[in-house]
Amino acid sequence: MTDVFVVRNQLGHYWGKAKNWVDGSSPRAVLRTPYQDEAVNTLFELSSRDIELRGEVIATTLSERGEPVIEPSQIPLLGDEAQETQEHDAEVLDTAHELESEPLADA
């Protein structure tokens, strides 16, 4: 049998192998287990840390590539925009530091 179990939250995001929520656009990154009780235990541990979590364990099949067949979430992950802003700010700071460290050319 090729059934596996995944954990999905109320926003349609899936618990990932890297121990964070993923949107499901890359099924390879989604944590899957062949045992339902392992998925339920994972959901229980997650909900004990986040009381706002409304999750469910979903049974799904594996594709020919061995990835779970799931529907990606239409809701963007929280923190993506914040992370992009931080990366942009870091690039701006790096550029500013490079400009400050360059010697001024005598004209």
Biopython code that builds the backbone (N, CA, C, O; Angstrom):
import numpy as np
from Bio.PDB.StructureBuilder import StructureBuilder

atoms = [
    (1, "MET", "N", (0.847, -1.181, 0.000)),
    (1, "MET", "CA", (0.000, 0.000, 0.000)),
    (1, "MET", "C", (0.887, 1.237, 0.000)),
    (1, "MET", "O", (1.911, 1.270, 0.683)),
    (2, "THR", "N", (0.498, 2.253, -0.763)),
    (2, "THR", "CA", (1.338, 3.446, -0.897)),
    (2, "THR", "C", (0.806, 4.630, -0.109)),
    (2, "THR", "O", (1.212, 5.768, -0.349)),
    (3, "ASP", "N", (-0.088, 4.379, 0.819)),
    (3, "ASP", "CA", (-0.627, 5.490, 1.602)),
    (3, "ASP", "C", (0.380, 6.010, 2.609)),
    (3, "ASP", "O", (1.087, 5.242, 3.261)),
    (4, "VAL", "N", (0.431, 7.318, 2.722)),
    (4, "VAL", "CA", (1.233, 7.980, 3.751)),
    (4, "VAL", "C", (0.340, 9.025, 4.410)),
    (4, "VAL", "O", (-0.746, 9.337, 3.921)),
    (5, "PHE", "N", (0.815, 9.550, 5.514)),
    (5, "PHE", "CA", (0.057, 10.538, 6.265)),
    (5, "PHE", "C", (0.871, 11.810, 6.391)),
    (5, "PHE", "O", (2.079, 11.768, 6.627)),
    (6, "VAL", "N", (0.193, 12.955, 6.230)),
    (6, "VAL", "CA", (0.823, 14.270, 6.362)),
    (6, "VAL", "C", (-0.010, 15.105, 7.328)),
    (6, "VAL", "O", (-1.185, 14.819, 7.559)),
    (7, "VAL", "N", (0.613, 16.139, 7.888)),
    (7, "VAL", "CA", (-0.078, 17.045, 8.814)),
    (7, "VAL", "C", (-0.334, 18.359, 8.088)),
    (7, "VAL", "O", (0.584, 18.959, 7.528)),
    (8, "ARG", "N", (-1.594, 18.802, 8.104)),
    (8, "ARG", "CA", (-1.983, 20.056, 7.453)),
    (8, "ARG", "C", (-2.653, 20.960, 8.473)),
    (8, "ARG", "O", (-3.436, 20.492, 9.300)),
    (9, "ASN", "N", (-2.349, 22.267, 8.420)),
    (9, "ASN", "CA", (-2.975, 23.204, 9.359)),
    (9, "ASN", "C", (-4.201, 23.860, 8.735)),
    (9, "ASN", "O", (-4.576, 23.552, 7.604)),
    (10, "GLN", "N", (-4.822, 24.770, 9.486)),
    (10, "GLN", "CA", (-6.063, 25.400, 9.057)),
    (10, "GLN", "C", (-5.883, 26.294, 7.836)),
    (10, "GLN", "O", (-6.868, 26.636, 7.181)),
    (11, "LEU", "N", (-4.659, 26.678, 7.516)),
    (11, "LEU", "CA", (-4.393, 27.516, 6.350)),
    (11, "LEU", "C", (-4.033, 26.698, 5.117)),
    (11, "LEU", "O", (-3.776, 27.255, 4.050)),
    (12, "GLY", "N", (-4.016, 25.373, 5.265)),
    (12, "GLY", "CA", (-3.670, 24.505, 4.154)),
    (12, "GLY", "C", (-2.177, 24.278, 4.005)),
    (12, "GLY", "O", (-1.737, 23.681, 3.023)),
    (13, "HIS", "N", (-1.387, 24.749, 4.974)),
    (13, "HIS", "CA", (0.058, 24.520, 4.941)),
    (13, "HIS", "C", (0.367, 23.157, 5.552)),
    (13, "HIS", "O", (-0.387, 22.643, 6.378)),
    (14, "TYR", "N", (1.484, 22.591, 5.134)),
    (14, "TYR", "CA", (1.872, 21.256, 5.578)),
    (14, "TYR", "C", (3.116, 21.338, 6.452)),
    (14, "TYR", "O", (3.973, 22.199, 6.253)),
    (15, "TRP", "N", (3.208, 20.429, 7.427)),
    (15, "TRP", "CA", (4.397, 20.378, 8.277)),
    (15, "TRP", "C", (5.524, 19.779, 7.450)),
    (15, "TRP", "O", (5.360, 18.723, 6.839)),
    (16, "GLY", "N", (6.670, 20.455, 7.431)),
    (16, "GLY", "CA", (7.766, 20.053, 6.569)),
    (16, "GLY", "C", (8.850, 19.263, 7.273)),
    (16, "GLY", "O", (8.893, 19.191, 8.501)),
    (17, "LYS", "N", (9.722, 18.674, 6.476)),
    (17, "LYS", "CA", (10.841, 17.904, 6.999)),
    (17, "LYS", "C", (11.803, 18.787, 7.789)),
    (17, "LYS", "O", (12.482, 18.306, 8.697)),
    (18, "ALA", "N", (11.865, 20.069, 7.451)),
    (18, "ALA", "CA", (12.759, 21.000, 8.126)),
    (18, "ALA", "C", (12.138, 21.565, 9.405)),
    (18, "ALA", "O", (12.643, 22.532, 9.976)),
    (19, "LYS", "N", (11.049, 20.958, 9.844)),
    (19, "LYS", "CA", (10.348, 21.345, 11.073)),
    (19, "LYS", "C", (9.830, 22.780, 11.019)),
    (19, "LYS", "O", (9.977, 23.555, 11.964)),
    (20, "ASN", "N", (9.222, 23.101, 9.882)),
    (20, "ASN", "CA", (8.518, 24.369, 9.725)),
    (20, "ASN", "C", (7.380, 24.145, 8.736)),
    (20, "ASN", "O", (7.326, 23.110, 8.072)),
    (21, "TRP", "N", (6.482, 25.101, 8.639)),
    (21, "TRP", "CA", (5.341, 24.958, 7.748)),
    (21, "TRP", "C", (5.763, 25.291, 6.320)),
    (21, "TRP", "O", (6.501, 26.249, 6.092)),
    (22, "VAL", "N", (5.291, 24.498, 5.364)),
    (22, "VAL", "CA", (5.542, 24.728, 3.950)),
    (22, "VAL", "C", (4.197, 24.790, 3.237)),
    (22, "VAL", "O", (3.205, 24.244, 3.721)),
    (23, "ASP", "N", (4.169, 25.454, 2.090)),
    (23, "ASP", "CA", (2.892, 25.638, 1.403)),
    (23, "ASP", "C", (2.467, 24.455, 0.539)),
    (23, "ASP", "O", (1.348, 24.439, 0.025)),
    (24, "GLY", "N", (3.332, 23.474, 0.372)),
    (24, "GLY", "CA", (2.977, 22.281, -0.391)),
    (24, "GLY", "C", (3.297, 22.386, -1.865)),
    (24, "GLY", "O", (3.046, 21.443, -2.616)),
    (25, "SER", "N", (3.849, 23.515, -2.301)),
    (25, "SER", "CA", (4.198, 23.649, -3.720)),
    (25, "SER", "C", (5.356, 22.722, -4.098)),
    (25, "SER", "O", (5.533, 22.381, -5.267)),
    (26, "SER", "N", (6.134, 22.325, -3.103)),
    (26, "SER", "CA", (7.206, 21.355, -3.312)),
    (26, "SER", "C", (6.927, 20.153, -2.403)),
    (26, "SER", "O", (7.352, 20.145, -1.248)),
    (27, "PRO", "N", (6.226, 19.152, -2.904)),
    (27, "PRO", "CA", (5.833, 18.011, -2.066)),
    (27, "PRO", "C", (7.018, 17.287, -1.440)),
    (27, "PRO", "O", (6.858, 16.627, -0.413)),
    (28, "ARG", "N", (8.187, 17.396, -2.027)),
    (28, "ARG", "CA", (9.376, 16.737, -1.488)),
    (28, "ARG", "C", (9.707, 17.255, -0.078)),
    (28, "ARG", "O", (10.261, 16.519, 0.738)),
    (29, "ALA", "N", (9.368, 18.517, 0.205)),
    (29, "ALA", "CA", (9.696, 19.130, 1.491)),
    (29, "ALA", "C", (8.698, 18.781, 2.594)),
    (29, "ALA", "O", (8.944, 19.085, 3.761)),
    (30, "VAL", "N", (7.587, 18.154, 2.249)),
    (30, "VAL", "CA", (6.532, 17.831, 3.222)),
    (30, "VAL", "C", (6.896, 16.572, 3.997)),
    (30, "VAL", "O", (7.278, 15.556, 3.416)),
    (31, "LEU", "N", (6.773, 16.658, 5.318)),
    (31, "LEU", "CA", (7.018, 15.489, 6.163)),
    (31, "LEU", "C", (5.889, 14.487, 5.963)),
    (31, "LEU", "O", (4.713, 14.847, 6.004)),
    (32, "ARG", "N", (6.252, 13.245, 5.750)),
    (32, "ARG", "CA", (5.256, 12.185, 5.590)),
    (32, "ARG", "C", (5.695, 10.971, 6.381)),
    (32, "ARG", "O", (6.886, 10.723, 6.573)),
    (33, "THR", "N", (4.719, 10.230, 6.830)),
    (33, "THR", "CA", (5.004, 9.034, 7.601)),
    (33, "THR", "C", (4.064, 7.921, 7.149)),
    (33, "THR", "O", (2.915, 8.183, 6.794)),
    (34, "PRO", "N", (4.541, 6.699, 7.160)),
    (34, "PRO", "CA", (3.659, 5.601, 6.766)),
    (34, "PRO", "C", (2.659, 5.217, 7.864)),
    (34, "PRO", "O", (1.737, 4.436, 7.626)),
    (35, "TYR", "N", (2.850, 5.770, 9.060)),
    (35, "TYR", "CA", (2.006, 5.393, 10.191)),
    (35, "TYR", "C", (1.165, 6.567, 10.658)),
    (35, "TYR", "O", (1.684, 7.655, 10.911)),
    (36, "GLN", "N", (-0.137, 6.340, 10.771)),
    (36, "GLN", "CA", (-1.049, 7.390, 11.182)),
    (36, "GLN", "C", (-0.751, 7.870, 12.595)),
    (36, "GLN", "O", (-0.851, 9.066, 12.868)),
    (37, "ASP", "N", (-0.382, 6.952, 13.511)),
    (37, "ASP", "CA", (-0.140, 7.361, 14.896)),
    (37, "ASP", "C", (1.067, 8.300, 15.002)),
    (37, "ASP", "O", (1.088, 9.165, 15.878)),
    (38, "GLU", "N", (2.064, 8.150, 14.136)),
    (38, "GLU", "CA", (3.195, 9.077, 14.144)),
    (38, "GLU", "C", (2.750, 10.474, 13.722)),
    (38, "GLU", "O", (3.179, 11.470, 14.304)),
    (39, "ALA", "N", (1.886, 10.542, 12.707)),
    (39, "ALA", "CA", (1.377, 11.831, 12.251)),
    (39, "ALA", "C", (0.505, 12.479, 13.336)),
    (39, "ALA", "O", (0.572, 13.690, 13.548)),
    (40, "VAL", "N", (-0.298, 11.681, 14.010)),
    (40, "VAL", "CA", (-1.137, 12.202, 15.098)),
    (40, "VAL", "C", (-0.260, 12.714, 16.242)),
    (40, "VAL", "O", (-0.547, 13.765, 16.816)),
    (41, "ASN", "N", (0.803, 11.982, 16.577)),
    (41, "ASN", "CA", (1.722, 12.436, 17.625)),
    (41, "ASN", "C", (2.390, 13.750, 17.236)),
    (41, "ASN", "O", (2.543, 14.643, 18.070)),
    (42, "THR", "N", (2.785, 13.868, 15.980)),
    (42, "THR", "CA", (3.392, 15.117, 15.509)),
    (42, "THR", "C", (2.405, 16.269, 15.636)),
    (42, "THR", "O", (2.767, 17.348, 16.105)),
    (43, "LEU", "N", (1.171, 16.050, 15.226)),
    (43, "LEU", "CA", (0.135, 17.074, 15.341)),
    (43, "LEU", "C", (-0.104, 17.446, 16.799)),
    (43, "LEU", "O", (-0.270, 18.623, 17.120)),
    (44, "PHE", "N", (-0.123, 16.463, 17.673)),
    (44, "PHE", "CA", (-0.318, 16.720, 19.101)),
    (44, "PHE", "C", (0.815, 17.591, 19.654)),
    (44, "PHE", "O", (0.563, 18.550, 20.383)),
    (45, "GLU", "N", (2.061, 17.255, 19.305)),
    (45, "GLU", "CA", (3.205, 18.044, 19.771)),
    (45, "GLU", "C", (3.139, 19.475, 19.246)),
    (45, "GLU", "O", (3.426, 20.421, 19.979)),
    (46, "LEU", "N", (2.763, 19.633, 17.986)),
    (46, "LEU", "CA", (2.654, 20.973, 17.405)),
    (46, "LEU", "C", (1.559, 21.787, 18.077)),
    (46, "LEU", "O", (1.744, 22.970, 18.366)),
    (47, "SER", "N", (0.421, 21.153, 18.323)),
    (47, "SER", "CA", (-0.691, 21.879, 18.929)),
    (47, "SER", "C", (-0.446, 22.188, 20.399)),
    (47, "SER", "O", (-1.052, 23.110, 20.945)),
    (48, "SER", "N", (0.432, 21.432, 21.046)),
    (48, "SER", "CA", (0.742, 21.754, 22.440)),
    (48, "SER", "C", (1.645, 22.987, 22.527)),
    (48, "SER", "O", (1.679, 23.656, 23.559)),
    (49, "ARG", "N", (2.375, 23.290, 21.448)),
    (49, "ARG", "CA", (3.221, 24.488, 21.414)),
    (49, "ARG", "C", (2.479, 25.695, 20.851)),
    (49, "ARG", "O", (2.854, 26.835, 21.124)),
    (50, "ASP", "N", (1.434, 25.456, 20.070)),
    (50, "ASP", "CA", (0.684, 26.535, 19.429)),
    (50, "ASP", "C", (-0.804, 26.276, 19.638)),
    (50, "ASP", "O", (-1.406, 25.460, 18.940)),
    (51, "ILE", "N", (-1.388, 26.976, 20.601)),
    (51, "ILE", "CA", (-2.789, 26.703, 20.939)),
    (51, "ILE", "C", (-3.752, 27.205, 19.862)),
    (51, "ILE", "O", (-4.926, 26.835, 19.871)),
    (52, "GLU", "N", (-3.279, 28.037, 18.939)),
    (52, "GLU", "CA", (-4.119, 28.526, 17.847)),
    (52, "GLU", "C", (-4.175, 27.545, 16.675)),
    (52, "GLU", "O", (-4.972, 27.724, 15.754)),
    (53, "LEU", "N", (-3.340, 26.522, 16.706)),
    (53, "LEU", "CA", (-3.256, 25.568, 15.603)),
    (53, "LEU", "C", (-4.511, 24.709, 15.522)),
    (53, "LEU", "O", (-4.961, 24.132, 16.513)),
    (54, "ARG", "N", (-5.055, 24.643, 14.330)),
    (54, "ARG", "CA", (-6.164, 23.740, 14.038)),
    (54, "ARG", "C", (-5.693, 22.865, 12.888)),
    (54, "ARG", "O", (-5.800, 23.242, 11.721)),
    (55, "GLY", "N", (-5.182, 21.719, 13.221)),
    (55, "GLY", "CA", (-4.595, 20.863, 12.205)),
    (55, "GLY", "C", (-5.351, 19.574, 12.027)),
    (55, "GLY", "O", (-6.266, 19.246, 12.783)),
    (56, "GLU", "N", (-4.941, 18.851, 11.003)),
    (56, "GLU", "CA", (-5.531, 17.547, 10.726)),
    (56, "GLU", "C", (-4.489, 16.650, 10.079)),
    (56, "GLU", "O", (-3.538, 17.118, 9.452)),
    (57, "VAL", "N", (-4.690, 15.360, 10.246)),
    (57, "VAL", "CA", (-3.832, 14.367, 9.617)),
    (57, "VAL", "C", (-4.545, 13.920, 8.350)),
    (57, "VAL", "O", (-5.705, 13.509, 8.384)),
    (58, "ILE", "N", (-3.838, 14.007, 7.239)),
    (58, "ILE", "CA", (-4.408, 13.672, 5.936)),
    (58, "ILE", "C", (-3.732, 12.419, 5.388)),
    (58, "ILE", "O", (-2.505, 12.332, 5.367)),
    (59, "ALA", "N", (-4.520, 11.462, 4.949)),
    (59, "ALA", "CA", (-3.991, 10.279, 4.267)),
    (59, "ALA", "C", (-3.903, 10.605, 2.782)),
    (59, "ALA", "O", (-4.846, 11.141, 2.200)),
    (60, "THR", "N", (-2.782, 10.286, 2.182)),
    (60, "THR", "CA", (-2.595, 10.548, 0.758)),
    (60, "THR", "C", (-1.756, 9.437, 0.133)),
    (60, "THR", "O", (-1.171, 8.616, 0.839)),
    (61, "THR", "N", (-1.706, 9.420, -1.156)),
    (61, "THR", "CA", (-0.903, 8.424, -1.861)),
    (61, "THR", "C", (0.408, 9.059, -2.305)),
    (61, "THR", "O", (0.572, 10.278, -2.265)),
    (62, "LEU", "N", (1.330, 8.215, -2.725)),
    (62, "LEU", "CA", (2.604, 8.693, -3.237)),
    (62, "LEU", "C", (2.568, 8.710, -4.759)),
    (62, "LEU", "O", (1.966, 7.841, -5.389)),
    (63, "SER", "N", (3.215, 9.704, -5.335)),
    (63, "SER", "CA", (3.328, 9.769, -6.791)),
    (63, "SER", "C", (4.382, 8.773, -7.249)),
    (63, "SER", "O", (4.996, 8.087, -6.432)),
    (64, "GLU", "N", (4.586, 8.696, -8.539)),
    (64, "GLU", "CA", (5.604, 7.800, -9.080)),
    (64, "GLU", "C", (6.997, 8.182, -8.593)),
    (64, "GLU", "O", (7.893, 7.341, -8.527)),
    (65, "ARG", "N", (7.173, 9.468, -8.248)),
    (65, "ARG", "CA", (8.467, 9.950, -7.760)),
    (65, "ARG", "C", (8.639, 9.739, -6.260)),
    (65, "ARG", "O", (9.684, 10.076, -5.703)),
    (66, "GLY", "N", (7.622, 9.186, -5.602)),
    (66, "GLY", "CA", (7.703, 8.929, -4.173)),
    (66, "GLY", "C", (7.367, 10.134, -3.318)),
    (66, "GLY", "O", (7.705, 10.175, -2.135)),
    (67, "GLU", "N", (6.694, 11.126, -3.917)),
    (67, "GLU", "CA", (6.285, 12.327, -3.191)),
    (67, "GLU", "C", (4.789, 12.270, -2.910)),
    (67, "GLU", "O", (4.031, 11.716, -3.707)),
    (68, "PRO", "N", (4.354, 12.838, -1.782)),
    (68, "PRO", "CA", (2.914, 12.801, -1.487)),
    (68, "PRO", "C", (2.119, 13.622, -2.502)),
    (68, "PRO", "O", (2.551, 14.693, -2.929)),
    (69, "VAL", "N", (0.966, 13.107, -2.874)),
    (69, "VAL", "CA", (0.072, 13.817, -3.785)),
    (69, "VAL", "C", (-0.797, 14.729, -2.923)),
    (69, "VAL", "O", (-1.740, 14.278, -2.273)),
    (70, "ILE", "N", (-0.461, 16.023, -2.929)),
    (70, "ILE", "CA", (-1.156, 16.999, -2.074)),
    (70, "ILE", "C", (-1.529, 18.221, -2.897)),
    (70, "ILE", "O", (-0.972, 18.468, -3.966)),
    (71, "GLU", "N", (-2.484, 18.979, -2.375)),
    (71, "GLU", "CA", (-2.891, 20.228, -3.010)),
    (71, "GLU", "C", (-2.164, 21.379, -2.328)),
    (71, "GLU", "O", (-2.312, 21.561, -1.119)),
    (72, "PRO", "N", (-1.374, 22.169, -3.076)),
    (72, "PRO", "CA", (-0.669, 23.295, -2.459)),
    (72, "PRO", "C", (-1.647, 24.320, -1.892)),
    (72, "PRO", "O", (-2.752, 24.494, -2.406)),
    (73, "SER", "N", (-1.229, 24.986, -0.839)),
    (73, "SER", "CA", (-2.053, 26.011, -0.209)),
    (73, "SER", "C", (-2.110, 27.258, -1.084)),
    (73, "SER", "O", (-1.122, 27.628, -1.717)),
    (74, "GLN", "N", (-3.268, 27.898, -1.115)),
    (74, "GLN", "CA", (-3.431, 29.156, -1.840)),
    (74, "GLN", "C", (-3.096, 30.355, -0.962)),
    (74, "GLN", "O", (-3.029, 31.486, -1.443)),
    (75, "ILE", "N", (-2.886, 30.102, 0.328)),
    (75, "ILE", "CA", (-2.580, 31.165, 1.284)),
    (75, "ILE", "C", (-1.069, 31.215, 1.471)),
    (75, "ILE", "O", (-0.459, 30.197, 1.798)),
    (76, "PRO", "N", (-0.448, 32.385, 1.270)),
    (76, "PRO", "CA", (1.011, 32.464, 1.426)),
    (76, "PRO", "C", (1.432, 32.206, 2.870)),
    (76, "PRO", "O", (0.685, 32.468, 3.814)),
    (77, "LEU", "N", (2.631, 31.693, 3.010)),
    (77, "LEU", "CA", (3.168, 31.431, 4.341)),
    (77, "LEU", "C", (3.397, 32.731, 5.087)),
    (77, "LEU", "O", (3.863, 33.707, 4.498)),
    (78, "LEU", "N", (3.084, 32.761, 6.347)),
    (78, "LEU", "CA", (3.379, 33.924, 7.170)),
    (78, "LEU", "C", (4.877, 34.018, 7.348)),
    (78, "LEU", "O", (5.546, 33.003, 7.544)),
    (79, "GLY", "N", (5.406, 35.206, 7.282)),
    (79, "GLY", "CA", (6.836, 35.386, 7.489)),
    (79, "GLY", "C", (7.620, 35.452, 6.197)),
    (79, "GLY", "O", (8.771, 35.887, 6.214)),
    (80, "ASP", "N", (7.046, 35.040, 5.071)),
    (80, "ASP", "CA", (7.763, 35.123, 3.795)),
    (80, "ASP", "C", (8.082, 36.571, 3.456)),
    (80, "ASP", "O", (9.204, 36.900, 3.071)),
    (81, "GLU", "N", (7.079, 37.432, 3.603)),
    (81, "GLU", "CA", (7.294, 38.835, 3.289)),
    (81, "GLU", "C", (8.302, 39.450, 4.247)),
    (81, "GLU", "O", (9.151, 40.242, 3.836)),
    (82, "ALA", "N", (8.212, 39.091, 5.518)),
    (82, "ALA", "CA", (9.154, 39.620, 6.502)),
    (82, "ALA", "C", (10.570, 39.153, 6.193)),
    (82, "ALA", "O", (11.524, 39.921, 6.313)),
    (83, "GLN", "N", (10.703, 37.890, 5.795)),
    (83, "GLN", "CA", (12.030, 37.362, 5.475)),
    (83, "GLN", "C", (12.598, 38.056, 4.244)),
    (83, "GLN", "O", (13.782, 38.389, 4.217)),
    (84, "GLU", "N", (11.764, 38.280, 3.217)),
    (84, "GLU", "CA", (12.227, 38.969, 2.021)),
    (84, "GLU", "C", (12.656, 40.399, 2.358)),
    (84, "GLU", "O", (13.658, 40.885, 1.834)),
    (85, "THR", "N", (11.905, 41.069, 3.226)),
    (85, "THR", "CA", (12.271, 42.423, 3.637)),
    (85, "THR", "C", (13.597, 42.430, 4.370)),
    (85, "THR", "O", (14.430, 43.303, 4.130)),
    (86, "GLN", "N", (13.807, 41.468, 5.263)),
    (86, "GLN", "CA", (15.071, 41.383, 5.986)),
    (86, "GLN", "C", (16.233, 41.122, 5.043)),
    (86, "GLN", "O", (17.300, 41.716, 5.199)),
    (87, "GLU", "N", (16.045, 40.244, 4.068)),
    (87, "GLU", "CA", (17.107, 39.967, 3.097)),
    (87, "GLU", "C", (17.422, 41.204, 2.281)),
    (87, "GLU", "O", (18.590, 41.490, 2.016)),
    (88, "HIS", "N", (16.388, 41.949, 1.873)),
    (88, "HIS", "CA", (16.593, 43.177, 1.109)),
    (88, "HIS", "C", (17.358, 44.202, 1.952)),
    (88, "HIS", "O", (18.296, 44.841, 1.473)),
    (89, "ASP", "N", (16.942, 44.348, 3.216)),
    (89, "ASP", "CA", (17.622, 45.291, 4.108)),
    (89, "ASP", "C", (19.085, 44.912, 4.308)),
    (89, "ASP", "O", (19.953, 45.784, 4.361)),
    (90, "ALA", "N", (19.362, 43.610, 4.420)),
    (90, "ALA", "CA", (20.741, 43.152, 4.599)),
    (90, "ALA", "C", (21.568, 43.471, 3.360)),
    (90, "ALA", "O", (22.731, 43.857, 3.475)),
    (91, "GLU", "N", (20.982, 43.315, 2.183)),
    (91, "GLU", "CA", (21.693, 43.651, 0.945)),
    (91, "GLU", "C", (21.995, 45.144, 0.877)),
    (91, "GLU", "O", (23.087, 45.542, 0.473)),
    (92, "VAL", "N", (21.031, 45.967, 1.272)),
    (92, "VAL", "CA", (21.231, 47.413, 1.272)),
    (92, "VAL", "C", (22.351, 47.787, 2.242)),
    (92, "VAL", "O", (23.200, 48.615, 1.914)),
    (93, "LEU", "N", (22.361, 47.185, 3.432)),
    (93, "LEU", "CA", (23.413, 47.476, 4.412)),
    (93, "LEU", "C", (24.783, 47.037, 3.905)),
    (93, "LEU", "O", (25.772, 47.747, 4.089)),
    (94, "ASP", "N", (24.846, 45.858, 3.262)),
    (94, "ASP", "CA", (26.115, 45.384, 2.716)),
    (94, "ASP", "C", (26.642, 46.343, 1.654)),
    (94, "ASP", "O", (27.836, 46.638, 1.611)),
    (95, "THR", "N", (25.748, 46.823, 0.804)),
    (95, "THR", "CA", (26.148, 47.767, -0.238)),
    (95, "THR", "C", (26.633, 49.066, 0.394)),
    (95, "THR", "O", (27.627, 49.637, -0.054)),
    (96, "ALA", "N", (25.946, 49.537, 1.424)),
    (96, "ALA", "CA", (26.345, 50.772, 2.104)),
    (96, "ALA", "C", (27.710, 50.609, 2.751)),
    (96, "ALA", "O", (28.531, 51.524, 2.683)),
    (97, "HIS", "N", (27.975, 49.464, 3.380)),
    (97, "HIS", "CA", (29.271, 49.226, 4.008)),
    (97, "HIS", "C", (30.382, 49.169, 2.967)),
    (97, "HIS", "O", (31.486, 49.660, 3.202)),
    (98, "GLU", "N", (30.088, 48.571, 1.819)),
    (98, "GLU", "CA", (31.091, 48.508, 0.751)),
    (98, "GLU", "C", (31.419, 49.909, 0.247)),
    (98, "GLU", "O", (32.581, 50.225, -0.012)),
    (99, "LEU", "N", (30.402, 50.738, 0.109)),
    (99, "LEU", "CA", (30.630, 52.100, -0.361)),
    (99, "LEU", "C", (31.435, 52.910, 0.650)),
    (99, "LEU", "O", (32.277, 53.724, 0.272)),
    (100, "GLU", "N", (31.175, 52.686, 1.929)),
    (100, "GLU", "CA", (31.892, 53.415, 2.994)),
    (100, "GLU", "C", (33.358, 52.985, 3.038)),
    (100, "GLU", "O", (34.232, 53.804, 3.321)),
    (101, "SER", "N", (33.631, 51.726, 2.765)),
    (101, "SER", "CA", (35.000, 51.225, 2.894)),
    (101, "SER", "C", (35.868, 51.526, 1.677)),
    (101, "SER", "O", (37.090, 51.389, 1.740)),
    (102, "GLU", "N", (35.239, 51.941, 0.550)),
    (102, "GLU", "CA", (36.021, 52.267, -0.630)),
    (102, "GLU", "C", (36.700, 53.628, -0.437)),
    (102, "GLU", "O", (36.066, 54.585, 0.006)),
    (103, "PRO", "N", (37.983, 53.708, -0.770)),
    (103, "PRO", "CA", (38.654, 55.006, -0.654)),
    (103, "PRO", "C", (38.146, 55.958, -1.721)),
    (103, "PRO", "O", (37.818, 55.558, -2.838)),
    (104, "LEU", "N", (38.091, 57.213, -1.351)),
    (104, "LEU", "CA", (37.651, 58.225, -2.300)),
    (104, "LEU", "C", (38.755, 58.514, -3.289)),
    (104, "LEU", "O", (39.917, 58.656, -2.908)),
    (105, "ALA", "N", (38.406, 58.599, -4.530)),
    (105, "ALA", "CA", (39.383, 58.889, -5.575)),
    (105, "ALA", "C", (39.647, 60.395, -5.589)),
    (105, "ALA", "O", (38.721, 61.201, -5.497)),
    (106, "ASP", "N", (40.921, 60.759, -5.706)),
    (106, "ASP", "CA", (41.257, 62.175, -5.806)),
    (106, "ASP", "C", (40.922, 62.666, -7.191)),
    (106, "ASP", "O", (41.293, 62.048, -8.188)),
    (107, "ALA", "N", (40.233, 63.759, -7.250)),
    (107, "ALA", "CA", (39.840, 64.280, -8.561)),
    (107, "ALA", "C", (40.799, 65.329, -9.030)),
    (107, "ALA", "O", (40.627, 65.882, -10.117)),
]
sb = StructureBuilder()
sb.init_structure("model")
sb.init_model(0)
sb.init_chain("A")
sb.init_seg("    ")
for serial, (resi, resn, name, xyz) in enumerate(atoms, 1):
    if name == "N":
        sb.init_residue(resn, " ", resi, " ")
    sb.init_atom(name, np.array(xyz, "f"), 0.0, 1.0, " ", f" {name:<3s}", serial, name[0])
structure = sb.get_structure()
